[in-house]
Amino acid sequence: MGMVRIRHFEFICRSQGLEPSVDKFRVFYQLIRNMGFYSFVQRGTRKTHKSAEELS
């Protein structure tokens, strides 16, 4: 499931004309460990959202 989230993130960035990076990925996802396996979960919503310009 983690690889699907990474690939989806890549596609979204590229469709918006942005270069994917780890820093940008961490804005939206966090690494978790569940029953000995690692995966990514979507971060909760915050009142301060970064715009595409701030991420580039």
Contacts in CASP RR format, 6 or more apart in sequence:
PFRMAT RR
TARGET T0000
AUTHOR 0000-0000-0000
METHOD contacts of the structure
MODEL  1
MGMVRIRHFEFICRSQGLEPSVDKFRVFYQLIRNMGFYSFVQRGTRKTHK
SAEELS
1 39 0 8 1.000
1 40 0 8 1.000
2 39 0 8 1.000
2 40 0 8 1.000
5 29 0 8 1.000
5 40 0 8 1.000
6 25 0 8 1.000
6 40 0 8 1.000
9 20 0 8 1.000
9 24 0 8 1.000
9 25 0 8 1.000
9 28 0 8 1.000
9 29 0 8 1.000
10 20 0 8 1.000
13 19 0 8 1.000
13 20 0 8 1.000
13 24 0 8 1.000
14 20 0 8 1.000
16 52 0 8 1.000
18 24 0 8 1.000
18 52 0 8 1.000
18 55 0 8 1.000
18 56 0 8 1.000
19 56 0 8 1.000
24 55 0 8 1.000
27 43 0 8 1.000
27 50 0 8 1.000
27 55 0 8 1.000
28 42 0 8 1.000
28 43 0 8 1.000
29 40 0 8 1.000
29 41 0 8 1.000
29 42 0 8 1.000
29 43 0 8 1.000
30 40 0 8 1.000
30 41 0 8 1.000
30 43 0 8 1.000
31 38 0 8 1.000
31 39 0 8 1.000
31 40 0 8 1.000
32 38 0 8 1.000
32 39 0 8 1.000
32 40 0 8 1.000
32 41 0 8 1.000
END
